[in-house]
Amino acid sequence: MTTETTGAGESAAERAVSGQAVTGQALAALRATADPRLRELLGGLIRHLHDFARETRLTQEEWANAIGFLTATGQTCTDIRQEFILLSDVLGLSMLVESINGERGPGATESTVLGPFHMTESPARRLGDDIDLVGGGEPCVVSGRVRSRDGSPLPGAALDVWQADAEGSYDVQQPALQPAGNGRGRFTADAEGRFWFRTCVPAPYPIPTDGPVGALLRATGRHPYRPAHIHFIATADGHTSVTTHIFVAGSDYLDSDAVFAVKESLVQEFAETDDPALAREFGVPNPFRHARFDLVLERTS
């Protein structure tokens, strides 16, 4: 039986031992880290990265390509575009972290990913305002109540809302075509925790594919599409805030969301409504689409 040798006569077994020694040295270098959580996180990262390199027998060329990819990802980020969040999303890491930290009690609204387009502050709006500043889409009313898990309303709850337009683009993607703040709004629930606003039914859309993340999707034969949805962040005193979406029932890509963010409880009917009196009350043409749902928050104590 022969022993495999490499380079200057070092055997594969000796090389493996040498690699383990490097891992031990990198971990030992963390001993002086004052913050115990930082030491834990960095230690776990080093162990898993080193194990990954050993398991896949990572080549120098592959590692150089990976560094180039990450460099390009950072260089693609701007004040209104976060390519690293997009990368985290398409790798499923965003949803994994959300799942680890987003556990709620029975009946509470489930959370999901923030997404890469919460990069600009939503303008303050009054209840009933129209966040569709462009028009041309299918008129829609979104209404509901913010309440605690015990059913009690949460007056004055804050809601941050953002969505793509009827063609599937966010305002920051089309600054020449959409006014800043289109599809966005910050609302305050009324004394009974109720909220309502006008908009258009959003369309499914592709995540940006003109950067490194798009190249990764093409290399792996994946499509870039997300099902139609509206984003929400709901916040109320004494309660844990929730970052979530509502997905349009029947939308394409509900079963293959590019960022793995669909949860069954978040799929909502945008019901076709033919009610002239209700249309006049909301200030929309009849017929219209109406999504009704409650945002249910967990008490902090």
Order of alpha helices (4+ residues) and beta strands (2+ residues): beta-beta-alpha-alpha-alpha-alpha-alpha-beta-beta-beta-beta-beta-alpha-beta-beta-beta-beta-beta-beta-alpha-beta-beta
